[in-house]
Amino acid sequence: MDNRSGESPAQERKSGAAGGVDVILAADHLGNAQEVADGIGPGVKVAETADAVARGDQVVFATWFATTKDLLATYRDQLVGKIVIDPSNNIEPDDAGGVRSLNPDGVSAGQQLSQLLPDGARYVKAFGTLPAEALDATTTDAGATPVLFYATDDKKAGLVVADLISAAGFDPVRAGGIDATGRIEVFGDLHPFGGLDGRLLDRREAERLVKG
Ligand SMILES: NC(=O)c1ccc[n+]([C@@H]2O[C@H](COP(=O)([O-])OP(=O)(O)OC[C@H]3O[C@@H](n4cnc5c(N)ncnc54)[C@H](OP(=O)(O)O)[C@@H]3O)[C@@H](O)[C@H]2O)c1
């Protein structure tokens, strides 16, 4: 990515404009979306949720699992033909200062949410596979571009999301299909709050670990 503005790559990739991607932000309260957009910079628009869903070719549901379930039901008809990107982890705080899963045993959030899409909507798990603070990291410990995993049964939709991941300054690696979504959610073997023990991966190691 060209760094003409003098911003760090991490700052640059917070701006969809820096990656050439048009971004429309929505939220429960429009003012909150506006505040986030103002913090990112020019090129990021704000809209009511219904409007944002209608206008986007790819829709990222950066909401909590239960809210995402509701939104998928509300906007079911409007999602036909779109790529639905799900970053969710279905977790809650536990009594020991950590988090616990709210998923049924052996079932990922992605496996549950992907079932709720209408025919013609294309599910991809992505953009929730690192903790938010790690999205500011510009390199792995060894100086490589960090990997962001994605998982989908729809390989063409996956390539579209891979381009978004690249535009955001990360190296996209497909972990597998929807049955692999649990691997890249919290507690999964390919998640920093799971098998990776906080580590960011470069492409070579990520591809080796995906193969297992
Ligand atoms: N934070 C992380 O490190 C992280 C990492 C990986 C994955 N994730 C996943 O990302 C998702 C969101 O996490 P978060 O930490 O970003 O949560 P958050 O800070 O609580 O933000 C939730 C967002 O959802 C919006 N929202 C709530 N109800 C809505 C509705 N009915 N319509 C439209 N927007 C609505 C909220 O809008 P308002 O601001 O107006 O209330 C807020 O912007 C979760 O599934 C989480 O598992 C988070």
The ligand as an SDF file (V2000), in Angstrom:
LIG
                    3D

 48 52  0  0  0  0  0  0  0  0999 V2000
  -13.6880   -6.2900   20.0090 N   0  0  0  0  0  0  0  0  0  0  0  0
  -12.9040   -7.2810   19.6040 C   0  0  0  0  0  0  0  0  0  0  0  0
  -11.7090   -7.3920   19.9650 O   0  0  0  0  0  0  0  0  0  0  0  0
  -13.4570   -8.3310   18.6840 C   0  0  0  0  0  0  0  0  0  0  0  0
  -12.5480   -9.2070   18.0460 C   0  0  0  0  0  0  0  0  0  0  0  0
  -13.0690  -10.1900   17.2050 C   0  0  0  0  0  0  0  0  0  0  0  0
  -14.4150  -10.2880   16.9910 C   0  0  0  0  0  0  0  0  0  0  0  0
  -15.2610   -9.4330   17.6190 N   0  0  0  0  0  0  0  0  0  0  0  0
  -16.6950   -9.6030   17.3880 C   0  0  0  0  0  0  0  0  0  0  0  0
  -17.2250   -8.4240   16.8180 O   0  0  0  0  0  0  0  0  0  0  0  0
  -18.5770   -8.2590   17.2690 C   0  0  0  0  0  0  0  0  0  0  0  0
  -18.7240   -6.8720   17.8730 C   0  0  0  0  0  0  0  0  0  0  0  0
  -17.7960   -6.7500   18.9450 O   0  0  0  0  0  0  0  0  0  0  0  0
  -17.3840   -5.3160   19.4910 P   0  0  0  0  0  0  0  0  0  0  0  0
  -16.3270   -5.5240   20.5000 O   0  0  0  0  0  0  0  0  0  0  0  0
  -17.0850   -4.4020   18.3380 O   0  0  0  0  0  0  0  0  0  0  0  0
  -18.7280   -4.8870   20.2080 O   0  0  0  0  0  0  0  0  0  0  0  0
  -19.2280   -3.4360   20.6270 P   0  0  0  0  0  0  0  0  0  0  0  0
  -18.0650   -2.5240   20.8390 O   0  0  0  0  0  0  0  0  0  0  0  0
  -20.2010   -3.6540   21.7360 O   0  0  0  0  0  0  0  0  0  0  0  0
  -19.9840   -2.8770   19.3430 O   0  0  0  0  0  0  0  0  0  0  0  0
  -21.2020   -3.4430   18.9450 C   0  0  0  0  0  0  0  0  0  0  0  0
  -21.7380   -2.5990   17.8060 C   0  0  0  0  0  0  0  0  0  0  0  0
  -22.9900   -3.1470   17.4110 O   0  0  0  0  0  0  0  0  0  0  0  0
  -23.8760   -2.0450   17.1760 C   0  0  0  0  0  0  0  0  0  0  0  0
  -25.2550   -2.5160   17.2730 N   0  0  0  0  0  0  0  0  0  0  0  0
  -25.8800   -3.0430   18.3440 C   0  0  0  0  0  0  0  0  0  0  0  0
  -27.1710   -3.3360   18.0590 N   0  0  0  0  0  0  0  0  0  0  0  0
  -27.3580   -2.9610   16.7560 C   0  0  0  0  0  0  0  0  0  0  0  0
  -28.4580   -2.9620   15.8880 C   0  0  0  0  0  0  0  0  0  0  0  0
  -29.6570   -3.4470   16.2670 N   0  0  0  0  0  0  0  0  0  0  0  0
  -28.3060   -2.4930   14.6320 N   0  0  0  0  0  0  0  0  0  0  0  0
  -27.0980   -2.0060   14.2250 C   0  0  0  0  0  0  0  0  0  0  0  0
  -25.9930   -1.9710   15.0090 N   0  0  0  0  0  0  0  0  0  0  0  0
  -26.1320   -2.4390   16.2560 C   0  0  0  0  0  0  0  0  0  0  0  0
  -23.5310   -1.0590   18.2550 C   0  0  0  0  0  0  0  0  0  0  0  0
  -24.0480    0.2130   17.9210 O   0  0  0  0  0  0  0  0  0  0  0  0
  -24.0090    1.4210   19.0220 P   0  0  0  0  0  0  0  0  0  0  0  0
  -22.5810    1.8220   19.1140 O   0  0  0  0  0  0  0  0  0  0  0  0
  -24.8550    2.4860   18.4230 O   0  0  0  0  0  0  0  0  0  0  0  0
  -24.5600    0.8600   20.2960 O   0  0  0  0  0  0  0  0  0  0  0  0
  -22.0000   -1.1350   18.2180 C   0  0  0  0  0  0  0  0  0  0  0  0
  -21.4990   -0.3050   17.1970 O   0  0  0  0  0  0  0  0  0  0  0  0
  -18.8540   -9.3890   18.2750 C   0  0  0  0  0  0  0  0  0  0  0  0
  -19.5240  -10.4390   17.6220 O   0  0  0  0  0  0  0  0  0  0  0  0
  -17.4540   -9.8410   18.6680 C   0  0  0  0  0  0  0  0  0  0  0  0
  -17.4060  -11.1990   19.0410 O   0  0  0  0  0  0  0  0  0  0  0  0
  -14.8120   -8.4440   18.4490 C   0  0  0  0  0  0  0  0  0  0  0  0
  1  2  1  0
  2  3  2  0
  2  4  1  0
  4  5  1  0
  4 48  2  0
  5  6  2  0
  6  7  1  0
  7  8  2  0
  8  9  1  0
  8 48  1  0
  9 10  1  0
  9 46  1  0
 10 11  1  0
 11 12  1  0
 11 44  1  0
 12 13  1  0
 13 14  1  0
 14 15  2  0
 14 16  1  0
 14 17  1  0
 17 18  1  0
 18 19  2  0
 18 20  1  0
 18 21  1  0
 21 22  1  0
 22 23  1  0
 23 24  1  0
 23 42  1  0
 24 25  1  0
 25 26  1  0
 25 36  1  0
 26 27  1  0
 26 35  1  0
 27 28  2  0
 28 29  1  0
 29 30  1  0
 29 35  2  0
 30 31  1  0
 30 32  2  0
 32 33  1  0
 33 34  2  0
 34 35  1  0
 36 37  1  0
 36 42  1  0
 37 38  1  0
 38 39  2  0
 38 40  1  0
 38 41  1  0
 42 43  1  0
 44 45  1  0
 44 46  1  0
 46 47  1  0
M  CHG  2   8   1  16  -1
M  END
$$$$
